[in-house]
């Protein structure tokens, strides 16, 4: 971040008396996820030559950080997320959770996809319980935590409803609840709100930020929305065209907690949106 922008934060605090804290939760924490020179290749159909989806990707994410990944379509963002989740193996390099290599899905990492995976014959409450049940988590512990989680998600009144009775935004909140009930250290999110209308998406961004701010979660989000990335993140990683690699790491020094009316009217917010648009080649 440019020095002039940091000075503007200090000047604003002095002028308004606002308690502005640029430091984020993850600033002093060690790396929780380390991606080290990772590459991934896929075989093409019809006997064509294999192509490289990712090449020499390196990044670190600290405990408690909220990090977003931006990049052009087809650059390997979702593939990278699935590799961090242990769903897709690395061809080159390695990915660590703490000191342990990730070679398969692990309980400490949960994934939220763009389309919720709710079972239509189960109620909202039972869908949220499902992952915990499959992992044989103690039922008493699950039932003790569920009411507070439903309240946090704004779904208490809908616990006995079925997925078809919910809006798209409610289904995505329930999908987030499925992961939160498992108490992971890391939540990976692959365009979780991409299929929703703009107003619902903005509302869920606020809800996601509130949930994250009340937790100790580390979040890695893949998104195509520059505005979403700036509003939510501590850092935004920008990837290149395929084969994808991280080419920019932009720190977002907007104060927390963030309220949309305050953040989006802040000139710094516009500065970050413009800078990331430039880096993405939007203009």
C-alpha positions as CSV (number, residue, x, y, z in Angstrom):
1,X,0.0,0.0,0.0
2,X,1.3,3.5,-0.9
3,X,2.5,5.7,1.9
4,X,0.1,8.4,1.0
5,X,-2.8,6.0,1.6
6,X,-1.5,5.0,5.0
7,X,-1.2,8.7,5.9
8,X,-4.8,9.2,4.9
9,X,-5.9,6.6,7.4
10,X,-4.0,8.3,10.2
11,X,-5.3,11.7,9.1
12,X,-8.9,10.5,9.1
13,X,-8.5,9.1,12.6
14,X,-7.1,12.4,13.9
15,X,-9.9,14.4,12.3
16,X,-12.8,12.2,13.4
17,X,-11.6,10.7,16.6
18,X,-12.4,7.3,15.1
19,X,-10.5,4.3,16.5
20,X,-8.9,3.1,13.2
21,X,-6.9,-0.1,13.5
22,X,-5.3,-1.2,10.3
23,X,-3.8,-4.3,11.9
24,X,-5.7,-7.4,11.2
25,X,-6.0,-10.6,13.3
26,X,-3.6,-12.5,11.1
27,X,-0.8,-9.9,11.1
28,X,1.3,-11.5,13.9
29,X,0.2,-15.1,13.4
30,X,2.4,-17.8,11.7
31,X,1.5,-19.2,8.4
32,X,-1.4,-21.7,8.7
33,X,-1.5,-22.7,5.0
34,X,1.6,-22.7,2.8
35,X,1.4,-23.3,-0.9
36,X,4.9,-24.0,-2.1
37,X,5.7,-23.9,-5.9
38,X,2.6,-25.9,-6.8
39,X,1.9,-27.0,-10.3
40,X,-1.0,-28.9,-11.9
41,X,-1.4,-30.4,-15.3
42,X,-4.4,-32.0,-17.0
43,X,-4.6,-34.3,-19.9
44,X,-6.6,-32.9,-22.9
45,X,-9.3,-34.9,-24.6
46,X,-8.9,-36.6,-27.9
47,X,-5.2,-37.4,-27.4
48,X,-4.2,-33.7,-27.5
49,X,-1.2,-32.6,-25.5
50,X,-1.7,-32.1,-21.7
51,X,-2.0,-28.5,-20.6
52,X,-0.8,-26.7,-17.5
53,X,-3.5,-25.3,-15.3
54,X,-1.2,-24.0,-12.5
55,X,2.5,-23.3,-12.5
56,X,4.9,-22.4,-9.7
57,X,2.1,-21.1,-7.4
58,X,3.3,-20.0,-4.0
59,X,1.5,-18.2,-1.2
60,X,1.0,-18.1,2.6
61,X,-2.1,-17.6,4.6
62,X,-1.9,-16.8,8.3
63,X,-4.2,-18.0,11.1
64,X,-7.3,-15.8,11.2
65,X,-6.8,-14.1,7.9
66,X,-9.5,-13.5,5.3
67,X,-7.8,-13.9,1.9
68,X,-9.5,-13.7,-1.5
69,X,-8.3,-14.9,-4.9
70,X,-9.1,-13.0,-8.1
71,X,-8.1,-14.0,-11.6
72,X,-9.4,-14.4,-15.2
73,X,-11.7,-17.3,-16.0
74,X,-9.8,-20.5,-16.6
75,X,-6.7,-19.4,-14.6
76,X,-7.0,-22.3,-12.1
77,X,-8.5,-20.5,-9.1
78,X,-11.0,-23.3,-8.3
79,X,-8.4,-26.0,-9.0
80,X,-6.1,-24.3,-6.5
81,X,-8.8,-24.2,-3.9
82,X,-9.6,-27.9,-4.4
83,X,-5.9,-28.7,-4.0
84,X,-5.8,-26.8,-0.7
85,X,-8.8,-28.8,0.3
86,X,-7.0,-32.1,-0.5
87,X,-9.6,-33.0,-3.2
88,X,-7.1,-32.7,-6.1
89,X,-3.4,-33.8,-5.9
90,X,-0.4,-31.6,-6.7
91,X,1.8,-32.5,-9.7
92,X,4.6,-30.3,-8.5
93,X,5.3,-28.7,-5.1
94,X,3.4,-29.2,-1.9
95,X,0.7,-27.6,0.3
96,X,1.0,-27.5,4.0
97,X,-1.5,-27.1,6.8
98,X,0.8,-26.0,9.6
99,X,3.7,-28.4,9.3
100,X,1.7,-31.3,7.7
101,X,1.4,-31.8,3.9
102,X,-2.2,-31.9,2.6
103,X,-2.6,-35.0,0.5
104,X,-6.3,-35.7,1.2
105,X,-9.3,-34.0,2.8
106,X,-8.8,-33.2,6.5
107,X,-11.2,-32.3,9.3
108,X,-9.6,-28.9,9.8
109,X,-10.6,-27.7,6.4
110,X,-14.2,-27.2,5.2
111,X,-15.3,-26.2,1.7
112,X,-18.4,-24.2,0.6
113,X,-19.2,-24.5,-3.1
114,X,-21.3,-22.2,-5.3
115,X,-24.2,-24.7,-5.3
116,X,-25.4,-25.9,-1.9
117,X,-25.3,-29.6,-1.4
118,X,-28.5,-29.8,0.7
119,X,-30.5,-33.0,0.5
120,X,-34.1,-32.2,-0.5
121,X,-35.7,-34.8,1.8
122,X,-34.0,-33.4,5.0
123,X,-35.0,-30.3,6.9
124,X,-32.6,-27.4,7.2
125,X,-31.6,-28.5,10.7
126,X,-30.9,-32.1,9.6
127,X,-29.0,-30.9,6.6
128,X,-26.8,-28.8,8.8
129,X,-26.3,-31.8,11.2
130,X,-25.5,-34.1,8.4
131,X,-21.7,-33.6,8.2
132,X,-21.4,-33.9,11.9
133,X,-23.4,-37.1,11.8
134,X,-21.2,-38.6,9.1
135,X,-18.1,-37.7,11.2
136,X,-19.6,-39.3,14.2
137,X,-19.3,-36.2,16.3
138,X,-20.9,-36.5,19.8
139,X,-24.6,-35.8,19.4
140,X,-24.9,-33.9,22.7
141,X,-22.2,-31.5,21.6
142,X,-23.8,-31.0,18.2
143,X,-27.2,-30.3,19.7
144,X,-25.8,-27.9,22.2
145,X,-24.1,-25.8,19.5
146,X,-26.9,-26.0,16.8
147,X,-29.3,-23.4,18.3
148,X,-26.7,-20.7,18.6
149,X,-25.4,-21.5,15.1
150,X,-29.0,-21.3,13.6
151,X,-29.4,-18.0,15.3
152,X,-26.1,-16.7,13.9
153,X,-27.2,-17.7,10.5
154,X,-30.6,-16.2,10.8
155,X,-32.2,-19.6,10.3
156,X,-33.8,-20.4,13.6
157,X,-37.3,-20.0,12.3
158,X,-36.5,-22.2,9.3
159,X,-34.9,-25.2,11.1
160,X,-37.8,-27.5,10.3
161,X,-38.3,-26.3,6.7
162,X,-37.1,-28.1,3.6
163,X,-34.6,-26.7,1.1
164,X,-37.2,-26.0,-1.6
165,X,-38.9,-23.7,0.9
166,X,-35.8,-21.5,1.2
167,X,-34.5,-18.7,-0.9
168,X,-31.1,-19.2,-2.6
169,X,-29.4,-17.0,0.0
170,X,-30.9,-19.0,2.9
171,X,-29.6,-22.2,1.3
172,X,-26.1,-20.8,1.0
173,X,-26.3,-19.7,4.7
174,X,-27.3,-23.3,5.6
175,X,-24.4,-24.6,3.5
176,X,-22.0,-22.4,5.5
177,X,-23.7,-23.7,8.7
178,X,-22.9,-27.3,7.7
179,X,-19.2,-26.4,7.7
180,X,-19.3,-24.2,10.8
181,X,-20.9,-27.0,12.8
182,X,-17.8,-29.1,12.1
183,X,-15.6,-26.4,13.7
184,X,-12.8,-26.4,11.1
185,X,-9.8,-24.1,11.4
186,X,-10.0,-23.2,7.7
187,X,-13.1,-22.5,5.5
188,X,-12.5,-22.5,1.7
189,X,-15.2,-20.8,-0.4
190,X,-15.5,-21.3,-4.2
191,X,-17.7,-18.5,-5.5
192,X,-20.4,-19.3,-2.9
193,X,-22.6,-16.3,-3.8
194,X,-21.9,-16.2,-7.5
195,X,-25.3,-17.5,-8.6
196,X,-27.3,-15.0,-6.4
197,X,-28.7,-11.6,-7.4
198,X,-26.6,-8.6,-6.5
199,X,-28.7,-7.5,-3.5
200,X,-28.7,-11.0,-1.9
201,X,-25.0,-11.3,-2.5
202,X,-24.3,-8.0,-0.8
203,X,-26.4,-9.0,2.2
204,X,-24.6,-12.4,2.5
205,X,-21.2,-10.7,2.3
206,X,-22.2,-8.7,5.4
207,X,-23.4,-11.9,7.1
208,X,-20.2,-13.8,6.2
209,X,-18.0,-11.0,7.5
210,X,-20.0,-10.9,10.8
211,X,-19.6,-14.6,11.2
212,X,-15.9,-14.5,10.5
213,X,-15.3,-11.6,12.8
214,X,-17.0,-13.5,15.6
215,X,-14.9,-16.6,15.0
216,X,-11.3,-17.8,14.8
217,X,-11.7,-19.0,11.2
218,X,-9.2,-18.6,8.5
219,X,-11.0,-18.0,5.2
220,X,-9.8,-18.4,1.6
221,X,-12.4,-17.2,-0.9
222,X,-12.4,-17.5,-4.7
223,X,-14.4,-14.8,-6.4
224,X,-14.8,-12.9,-9.7
225,X,-16.1,-9.8,-7.8
226,X,-13.5,-7.1,-7.1
227,X,-15.9,-5.3,-4.9
228,X,-16.6,-8.4,-2.9
229,X,-12.9,-9.1,-2.5
230,X,-12.1,-5.6,-1.3
231,X,-15.0,-5.5,1.2
232,X,-14.2,-8.8,2.8
233,X,-10.5,-9.3,2.7
234,X,-7.3,-8.7,4.5
235,X,-5.4,-9.5,1.4
236,X,-6.3,-10.1,-2.3
237,X,-4.2,-12.4,-4.4
238,X,-4.4,-11.8,-8.2
239,X,-3.6,-14.7,-10.5
240,X,-2.3,-14.6,-14.1
241,X,-3.8,-16.1,-17.2
242,X,-3.4,-19.9,-17.5
243,X,-1.1,-21.4,-16.4
244,X,-2.1,-19.6,-13.3
245,X,0.3,-18.2,-10.8
246,X,0.0,-15.5,-8.1
247,X,1.3,-12.3,-9.6
248,X,0.1,-9.7,-7.1
249,X,-0.6,-9.7,-3.4
250,X,-2.5,-6.6,-2.4
251,X,-3.0,-5.8,1.3
252,X,-6.4,-4.2,2.1
253,X,-5.8,-1.7,4.9
254,X,-9.5,-0.9,5.6
255,X,-10.4,-0.8,9.3
256,X,-12.4,-3.5,11.0
257,X,-15.1,-4.2,11.9
258,X,-16.4,-3.2,8.5
259,X,-19.9,-1.8,7.9
260,X,-20.9,-1.6,4.2
261,X,-22.3,2.0,4.4
262,X,-19.0,3.2,6.0
263,X,-16.6,1.1,3.9
264,X,-18.1,1.7,0.5
265,X,-18.2,5.5,1.0
266,X,-14.5,5.5,2.1
267,X,-12.2,6.8,-0.7
268,X,-9.7,4.1,0.2
269,X,-12.3,1.5,-0.8
270,X,-12.6,3.1,-4.2
271,X,-8.8,3.2,-4.4
272,X,-8.5,-0.5,-3.9
273,X,-11.3,-1.3,-6.4
274,X,-9.6,0.8,-9.0
275,X,-6.1,-0.6,-8.3
276,X,-7.3,-4.2,-8.5
277,X,-9.3,-3.4,-11.7
278,X,-6.1,-2.1,-13.2
279,X,-4.1,-5.2,-12.1
280,X,-6.9,-7.4,-13.6
281,X,-6.8,-5.5,-16.9
282,X,-10.4,-4.3,-16.5
283,X,-9.2,-0.8,-17.5
